[in-house]
């Protein structure tokens, strides 16, 4: 149920099959609070019939269970979701840093982004945490980099363009080198703030 490279579960899947045991991958989307309230999202790869048999069990922790395809697809889907979220985080931070340096009020700019075609779940739901000085210390920066490295490696293997994905991975690698394997989903943004010499904060927010 962790976020992994699509090949990571291969040995377990093969060993289970050799003993006649079914196998599902179901990486998780959501927070500890979501888990406590059975509001996680699961991206399930494997046999659809097997999923339906075990859906009641998975529903103990999740209210959104999506069958995305065969073996490997669950992990791939979760990694793609993560790639886009972390990509949105650093892209939004770059836009805010530039806009602020160019003289636009941070509050005005965030309202413009949230109300326009550039809006995203990150802007609407997660940006307020950053502007309050919260780098979301719920997940390790080393694990984040591992996942981004896994999805760029998959793109390389599949022969698809991945220049943007590799930039997102590289920024998180540089953040990992700067801060170490500490918790913080937005530490790549902290790195951009440090390089700009500017903190993205609403007035009165903590310094970080």
C-alpha positions as CSV (number, residue, x, y, z in Angstrom):
1,X,0.0,0.0,0.0
2,X,3.0,2.3,-0.1
3,X,4.1,4.5,-3.0
4,X,6.6,2.5,-5.0
5,X,8.2,1.8,-8.4
6,X,5.9,-0.4,-10.5
7,X,8.5,-3.2,-10.4
8,X,8.9,-3.1,-6.7
9,X,6.1,-5.6,-6.0
10,X,7.1,-8.1,-8.7
11,X,8.9,-10.6,-6.5
12,X,6.1,-10.6,-3.9
13,X,3.5,-11.0,-6.7
14,X,5.4,-13.9,-8.1
15,X,5.8,-15.6,-4.8
16,X,2.2,-15.2,-3.9
17,X,1.1,-16.6,-7.3
18,X,3.4,-19.6,-6.8
19,X,1.3,-20.4,-3.7
20,X,-2.1,-19.7,-5.2
21,X,-2.5,-16.4,-3.3
22,X,-4.0,-13.4,-5.0
23,X,-2.1,-10.1,-5.0
24,X,-3.3,-6.5,-5.2
25,X,-1.2,-3.3,-5.1
26,X,-3.2,-0.4,-3.6
27,X,-0.9,2.7,-2.9
28,X,-2.5,5.3,-0.7
29,X,-3.5,8.9,-1.3
30,X,-4.3,11.0,1.8
31,X,-3.1,12.0,5.2
32,X,-3.0,10.3,8.6
33,X,-6.2,12.3,9.4
34,X,-7.9,10.8,6.3
35,X,-6.9,7.3,7.4
36,X,-8.4,7.9,10.9
37,X,-11.7,8.9,9.2
38,X,-11.6,6.2,6.5
39,X,-11.2,8.9,3.8
40,X,-8.1,7.6,2.1
41,X,-7.9,7.1,-1.7
42,X,-6.6,3.8,-3.1
43,X,-5.1,3.3,-6.6
44,X,-5.5,-0.4,-7.2
45,X,-3.6,-2.5,-9.7
46,X,-4.4,-6.1,-10.2
47,X,-7.3,-8.4,-10.9
48,X,-10.6,-6.6,-10.8
49,X,-12.5,-9.6,-9.5
50,X,-10.1,-9.9,-6.6
51,X,-10.5,-6.2,-5.8
52,X,-14.3,-6.6,-5.6
53,X,-13.9,-9.5,-3.3
54,X,-11.8,-7.5,-0.9
55,X,-13.4,-4.1,-1.4
56,X,-15.2,-4.3,2.0
57,X,-11.9,-4.7,3.7
58,X,-10.2,-1.9,1.9
59,X,-13.3,0.3,2.6
60,X,-12.3,0.2,6.3
61,X,-9.7,2.9,5.5
62,X,-10.7,4.3,2.1
63,X,-13.8,5.9,0.6
64,X,-12.4,6.2,-2.9
65,X,-11.1,3.0,-4.4
66,X,-10.1,3.1,-8.1
67,X,-9.2,0.1,-10.1
68,X,-6.7,1.5,-12.6
69,X,-5.6,-1.6,-14.4
70,X,-3.3,-4.6,-14.2
71,X,-0.2,-5.2,-12.1
72,X,2.0,-2.1,-11.9
73,X,-0.7,0.4,-12.8
74,X,-1.6,1.2,-9.3
75,X,1.9,2.3,-8.4
76,X,2.3,4.1,-11.7
77,X,-1.0,6.1,-11.1
78,X,0.1,7.1,-7.6
79,X,3.5,8.2,-8.7
80,X,1.9,10.3,-11.5
81,X,-0.4,12.0,-9.0
82,X,2.6,12.7,-6.8
83,X,4.7,14.0,-9.7
84,X,2.0,16.5,-10.7
85,X,1.4,17.7,-7.1
86,X,5.1,18.3,-6.4
87,X,5.4,19.9,-9.9
88,X,2.5,22.2,-9.1
89,X,4.0,23.1,-5.8
90,X,7.4,24.3,-7.2
91,X,5.8,25.9,-10.3
92,X,3.4,27.8,-8.1
93,X,6.2,28.9,-5.8
94,X,8.3,30.2,-8.8
95,X,5.3,32.2,-10.0
96,X,4.6,33.7,-6.6
97,X,8.3,34.6,-6.1
98,X,8.5,36.3,-9.5
99,X,5.2,38.1,-9.0
100,X,6.1,39.4,-5.6
101,X,9.6,40.5,-6.9
102,X,7.8,42.3,-9.7
103,X,5.6,44.2,-7.3
104,X,2.4,42.3,-7.1
105,X,0.8,41.9,-3.6
106,X,1.1,38.2,-2.5
107,X,-2.6,38.1,-1.4
108,X,-3.8,39.6,-4.7
109,X,-1.7,37.2,-6.7
110,X,-2.9,34.1,-4.9
111,X,-6.5,35.2,-5.4
112,X,-5.8,35.7,-9.1
113,X,-4.2,32.2,-9.4
114,X,-7.0,30.5,-7.5
115,X,-9.7,32.1,-9.6
116,X,-8.2,31.6,-13.0
117,X,-7.3,28.8,-15.4
118,X,-4.0,28.3,-13.6
119,X,-5.8,27.1,-10.4
120,X,-5.2,23.6,-9.1
121,X,-5.9,21.5,-6.1
122,X,-2.5,22.6,-4.7
123,X,-3.4,26.3,-5.1
124,X,-6.9,25.9,-3.6
125,X,-6.1,23.5,-0.8
126,X,-2.4,23.4,0.0
127,X,-1.0,26.8,-0.8
128,X,-2.6,28.4,2.4
129,X,-0.5,26.1,4.5
130,X,2.7,27.3,2.8
131,X,1.7,30.9,3.2
132,X,1.2,30.3,6.9
133,X,4.8,28.9,7.2
134,X,3.9,25.2,7.1
135,X,6.1,23.0,4.9
136,X,3.8,20.0,5.5
137,X,6.2,17.8,7.6
138,X,4.2,14.6,7.1
139,X,6.5,12.8,4.7
140,X,10.2,12.4,4.3
141,X,12.1,14.4,1.6
142,X,14.2,11.3,0.8
143,X,11.1,9.3,0.1
144,X,9.7,12.0,-2.1
145,X,12.9,12.1,-4.2
146,X,12.8,8.3,-4.5
147,X,9.3,8.4,-5.9
148,X,10.2,11.2,-8.4
149,X,13.3,9.3,-9.4
150,X,11.1,6.2,-10.0
151,X,8.6,8.0,-12.2
152,X,11.4,9.6,-14.3
153,X,13.1,6.2,-14.7
154,X,9.8,4.8,-15.9
155,X,9.5,7.6,-18.4
156,X,13.0,6.8,-19.6
157,X,12.1,3.2,-19.9
158,X,8.9,3.9,-21.8
159,X,10.5,6.4,-24.1
160,X,8.2,9.3,-23.3
161,X,9.3,12.9,-22.8
162,X,10.1,13.8,-19.2
163,X,12.0,17.1,-19.2
164,X,9.5,18.7,-16.8
165,X,9.4,15.6,-14.5
166,X,13.2,15.5,-14.4
167,X,13.3,19.2,-13.4
168,X,10.9,18.5,-10.6
169,X,13.1,15.5,-9.5
170,X,16.3,17.5,-9.7
171,X,14.9,20.3,-7.5
172,X,13.9,17.8,-4.9
173,X,17.3,16.2,-5.1
174,X,18.9,19.6,-4.5
175,X,16.6,20.1,-1.6
176,X,17.5,16.7,-0.2
177,X,21.2,17.6,-0.5
178,X,20.6,21.0,1.2
179,X,18.3,19.9,4.1
180,X,18.9,16.2,4.4
181,X,16.3,13.3,4.8
182,X,13.9,15.4,7.0
183,X,10.2,15.6,6.8
184,X,8.6,18.3,4.7
185,X,6.6,17.9,1.5
186,X,7.3,21.5,0.5
187,X,11.0,21.7,1.2
188,X,11.8,22.1,-2.5
189,X,9.7,25.3,-2.2
190,X,11.8,26.3,0.8
191,X,14.9,25.9,-1.4
192,X,13.4,28.2,-4.0
193,X,12.6,30.7,-1.2
194,X,16.1,30.5,0.1
195,X,17.6,31.1,-3.4
196,X,15.3,34.1,-3.9
197,X,15.9,35.5,-0.5
198,X,12.2,35.8,0.0
199,X,9.7,33.9,2.1
200,X,6.2,33.4,0.7
201,X,4.2,34.4,3.8
202,X,1.0,36.2,4.6
203,X,1.6,39.1,7.0
204,X,1.9,37.8,10.5
205,X,2.7,34.2,9.5
206,X,5.6,32.3,11.1
207,X,9.0,32.5,9.4
208,X,9.1,28.7,8.8
